[in-house]
Structure formats: C-alpha cells, structure tokens
Amino acid sequence: MKIISMIPARYSASRFPGKLMQDLGGKPVIRRTYEATIATNLFDDVFVVTDSEVIYNEIVNHGGKAIMSKKEHECGSDRIAEAVEFMDIDVVINVQGDEPFTDKESLSKLIEVFKNDPKKEVDLASLMVHITDEEEINNPNTVKVVLDQSNFALYFSRSPIPYARAKNVGAKYYKHKGVYAFRKQAIVDFYNLPMTPLESSEKLEQLRYLEYGKRIKMVETDIEGVEIDTPEDLERANKIWK
C-alpha cells in the first residue's frame, strides 16, 4: 500500500492572511509543518500543494517537495485531488498547513484504519476529540460530528449536535479535527462531483462526501495540537516551541 501526505497551503487565509509564512521558532509555519510531517517517517512521500509561489519557493528552496495548483480551488480536498489524480498511490493523508505540531501517533491511527480494511469499506478516515466545555460545544467555529455504532460519521455541523433536549442521558460531543486520510478514488470522485446543498450551507467540505454516500471512519485522539488561525494562536505556538 503506497501512502503519501499532501499539505494544502493557501496564502490568502481569510482570518489570518499570510499565516503560513509567519515565523515560528525561526522558520515559517508551513516549513515547520512540512518538516514535522516528514519526521513521522510514516509516508512514502510528502508534498506541499499550493497556489502561492512564495510558499512553493520556501519549500523547494529548502530541499522539500512542492506542487503548484493549476486551477483555483474552493477547498483543500479539491487542491489535493488535482495533485494526486494521476499519481500511482493508494491512500493520501491531508495534513493541514497550519498545524506545525502534527503528531505521529494520530496519523498512525488513520493509517491503521486502511491497513485493517481488507474489504475496502472505508472511503475516508478522520480524527475527532472528545469535548465537554459548553462554550466550545456551542462555538460555530468548532465543528462537531455524530457517529453510528461503528464510529462512522453520520453528520458534521457547526451547531451543537446532538441537541441536548434530554439531560443526563450520556450524550458525548466530539470536535472534528481537519486531518483526513482518503482512498485515492474517494478524493478523485469528490473532485468531479458538484458541491451539495448541505456543504454550501455549513461550509464544510466533508458533507459532500456524506451526501454522495462515502463512508468516513472517525478515530478518536486526545491530542489537540495547535491550529494557527489567528495572531494569538501564533503567539501561543511560539511559546510552546520555546
């Protein structure tokens, strides 16, 4: 089984433009993320795929591998799909460019899903974290996921799901972490299918997979990591790095 990692990297992030080129312990965030992904030793290859010559040059000029997108893309999955469409691979793992503290343990769990799936019933695998804080549960920037009995995703939402009409029934809340592992065919199918109404409404690309019948296996992790979405996140990341 050939497994690679792709790190989609847009320069013009809406909440923190240019964040991937901000300094983290003496190197840009995107290079820290690339090097952390390489250091896991889990992949046959690792690429940054980007729309930015600045990011492309940063990776290539320091001995890394990068691919320039040929088209404009709405989301990371589309960017990755274009890059892998004609590659001879089995599984591709999407590591977010703004997660420089990417950890080996969580990525290993995603890879194991596919190694333990001989019938190829899993199209995607992704990570989730159990959350209990009410503010986080109700925060629309925290994407929640609900599961079936086999830990396949039933739905993702920015709303608190499940809605707690009945208290003290043991409902658990899980935050979705945007790290995905795809079978190649699943992400190529995604690329060639139109956006769906639920995806358009919630602005969550994973809903396109569900609406077209793809199965997403969720894997629990207790490693939160640090996503750099704001200048405050970057400040916190630099303190951790030191």
Secondary structure, DSSP 4 states (H G I P E B T S, - for coil): --EEEEEEE-S--SSSTTGGGSEETTEEHHHHHHHHHHHT---SEEEEEES-HHHHHHHHTTT--EEE-SS--SSHHHHHHHHHTTS--SEEEE--TT-TT--HHHHHHHHHHHHT-TT---SEEEEEEEE--HHHHH-TTS-EEEE-TTSBEEEEESS-SS--SSSSS---EEEEEEEEEEEHHHHHHHHHSPPPHHHHHHT-THHHHHHTT--EEEEE---------SHHHHHHHHHHH-
